[in-house]
Amino acid sequence: MTTVRSYSKINLGLHIGPPRPDGYHHLATIYQTIELHDLVTVTATVSGETSITLRCQHPGVPCDERNTAYKAVAMALDALETKAAVEIAIDKRLPVQGGIGAGSANAAAAILALEAELGRQLTANARLALAGGVGSDVPMFLIGGTMLGIERGEETFPLPDLPSFHIVTAFPEVGVSTPQAFRDWDATLTQNAENDRLIEFRRRVAMAFAGQPGVSGKAGDLAEEPLLALVRTGLENDFETVVFPQQPSLRALKSALEEGSLYSALSGSGSSLFGLYCTEEAAQAAQQRVRSLGCEARQTRTLPRSEYWATMFI
């Protein structure tokens, strides 16, 4: 039996490009892993026939092939050319469809736990390719820390790690339809304008991290400079343009998070939001402001790559 902390993520800026032939959109984003997590436990025994069972206490989580962890394990067994009896248990501690990648993180955790159980590993490239076939956000959880995501988000590249910031995540009860958010966005810009925005975002990322071989540290020292450089150049999440007019309560929550923050934004297409803070006191104050608006708020911190991997397996 192997148990893995299935850490979640936020998006430090997200720019939307034009639609692709496959129906997805070109994207550019900075992913950042955070300490909030589910627990994924896998038990696997080599067998003459493959069987997969999945259990989860959350009623909103499917326990069949619709589940990303189930799908990931099935694909990994095929890639490993192995048949096994596999049991997956997900202790769901994160919101479902909350914009922080919980389902995608479960899939990545299941792959890693399966490999540990079987004593066999895919190559790093094969594992990333498989993860991209499961879902756009899955590959980033096989890297961790601060990352650049491009194309539909599945092409992920490690950046020098930002320091560990205090963070407050807000989980509104209202939902956001990601397909509708993309349709609304497409109605606002021409494809040429969308391409220009993607190119500009990638240029800003390159400039912000230029000359930073490794910037991990505690928030508040010079290591935070790449984030501040991005913020000064207009770091933002394009989804806010179309989501906030439909859900005004989300704009109010962002305002509550902004006070005293280095940066705050919608995560993914929402509906979760977050704020980054240099001190625990500032984070606690933000958490209280969000809760006063009747919204669930959790205080946590960002997770650099080395700590992500050092603490993943229990």
Protein Blocks (a to p, Z undefined) as FASTA:
>chain_A
ZZddddddddehjadddddfkopacddddddddfbdcdddddddddfbdcdddddfbfkl
ccbfklmklmmmmmmmmmnopacddddddddfbdehkhnommmmmmmmmmmmmmmmnopa
cdfklmmmmmmmmomklmmmmngpjdddehjopaccdddddddddddddddfbdcdfklm
mmmmmmmpcfklmmmmmmmmmmmmmmmmgoiabfcdcehiamlmmmmmmmmnopacfklm
mmmmmmmmlmmmmmmmmnopabdcdehjbjadcdddfbfklmmmmmmmmmmnopacdddd
dddfklmmmmmpZZ
